[in-house]
Every structure is written in C-alpha cells, then in structure tokens.
Amino acid sequence: MFIHFRQSSAIACLLLTATTTLSSFSNGFSIVSSPANIGKSNTLSLLHATPNNKNGESNNSDVHLYRQARITTPLLTALFTTLFSNVSPANAGIGSVIPFEVTRKEKFAGSVTNSVILLRMKATLRKSGYYAKKAVIGTFKPKDDLSVALVTEFGDGRLFNLAEDSSAVEKYVEASNEKPHALILYGQDVDISPSGEVGTIAGDDLKATEKAIMEKLVGKGLKDFTLVGGIVIHRVKTGGKDAGEDCFFPVSITSTADGKVTDIFPEVFGDLPTPRQTVVLL
C-alpha cells in the first residue's frame, strides 16, 4: 500500500509538471497531450505552426518554443512510459511481506524479539536487585540466544543447565558471599523457516517443567528466584530480509521469595496479546 501511494504521488507530480510545461508553449502550437496516447509516435505532435503575428512571420518566441518542444517532448514521453510500464507490486522490494513474521504473528500472537524481552525484564527485575553478577542464571532447556543474553545482563558469565545438573545452584550458593538471586529460563523451542513453515515444537510441558524447577530451587539458600517460561521461536541468522533475532512467546513469569510465589506476568508482559491460560500452539 505504501509503495502504491508513493507511485501514485510521483505520477500525480509528473502529470502536473507535464501539464505546466506543455501549456507554456501551447499558445504557439497545437499540441496533442492525451495520456492515453503517450508513448506512441503521435503522442505529442506539433500539428501546425500558428504565427503570433498577423503577417504570418515567425518571431523569436516561436523558435524558442519549438526548440523547447523538441527537448521536452522526448523527456516527457520517456517519463510516462517508465511510470506506466514499470509499476511494481505492493509486496516487492522494501516493505515486502516476510513469511516468518506473518506466521509468527498468526501462530504466536504476543511474541516479541529477544531484545524486547530483555528490556522488559530489566525494567521489572532491577527493582528486586537483579544486576550484573548478582544472579545465578540457569536453563531447563537447550541453550539459546535469549539465555546467553540473560547471562550477560544479570549473571557472571556462567550458564547452568538445571536439567543436567541440579546441584549446580547449590554449589554456586555455597561459593557466594551472599544469598544470590536466581533467574531460570524454561520452556520449549520451535523453528519458523524463511518460507513461513512452523517446525515441530520441542521441549517438555511448561507446567510440568515449572513444578520440577520449583522443587530443585526451594530451600537452596537463594534470596529469591524468578522463573521465565515460554517458547523460543528460532529464525535463520543470515539471508537478507529473512535474517534477524529470535523471538520469545512468554507464557509465565513468577517470582518466589520466602516461600511465597508472586505472578509478575501482568507487570512484565501484561500488555501483550498472549493467551496465557488457553495457549493453542498450532
């Protein structure tokens, strides 16, 4: 739509220019300037010289106009021919539809890029003391770009996989001088191809995983811990317009302190159109 608008504007401007230019010498010549005939041999024809003086003698103004017509006519013909024969479709070039984005928005409404997820979490978790090197960062799923970003933002460079080593957090707490926070990413993974095809969703059930993590962290000497659950949506990292960040479909985020679980989803992701309790993945 945007491209059509620009093309229409350009055509309108050129038509106005053409009309103004042609009218500037129409007093001395009879000119055919119908848009329907532009591009044909008789598009802009100088039919008859009509001298301005009564004696039938051409003056300098007529000569000037004739020269102007010889220069302007081919240019206008070329411009109109280019405009009317090379109109691009709305989806070509810049602004074209990206199948990945179409599928993501249709199948995973409410998902956003990893960088946006990180900004939202920072805005909330900073209030609870989550800063760099102040938290244990763990996953209960395969390592991905989002978990690495969480390590950079809140952790000390280490990423623990709780599914493989449940004692990692205890060891970390024992080696700490203070009770640390813990930030755990869990959930599932899915690929969307450049053509927009959804792959198989891999990973354990979100609710079951959340319960398993709780059991591993409660009573381990943590100040508090935050669990972030959802679906990581992977995309290709190279390939022109198809390349870009992975996205995350948030389903749950809770904070547990002193045995009390607080749902902070409304504060972090509440404005997103994510169907939390009635997620239909496919």
C-alpha angles and dihedrals in degrees: 000000000000092000092048089051092053092047092049091050091050092049091049092051093049092048089053091048092048093050092049093047095046094046090054091071102024090100090072100038141034106241132190108211106162111151090219090064098044112125094032124106092254095047097117109010127177096221104177136357108235108195115220094219125072094236093065093244119139115236129206091266091061091051091049092050092049091053090047090052092051090054100038100043098064091044094052091045091053093048094051092044091053094048098047098040100043105046107149124221118255093252099050124109121338113021094024120151114270110210092210091059094045092053094042093054092045100045100028106032109183096033116131136183121283092249091057090048089053093050092050093049093047092053091056105032095049087070089062095048100265104153135143113304091007099099143054107237116206142162135209091198138049117303115266142165094275094054090049090051090052090053091052093048102040110007140068098249097281126108119197124204105212092189090063102033117022092176093062093090093049091051090049092051092049090053094048125094091217139024105278131208119245127216116190127187116201139161140078141315133225135175126221113196124221087257090057100254117147117227128210115296107239127199143059126297110284097228094048091048093050091054092049092051092050090056091051096050107037112102095009097120098263122147088221138320135221123209119202115192131183146095123298109216111207125206135178115280097210134039113088115263091007093061124091148102125325115251134223129219104205117213104162142004121178136171121212123197130160090356093304120120117210123193106223096171093108091055097046106030105006095117094056119097091239114148094219103178098030102043112169104189099188 
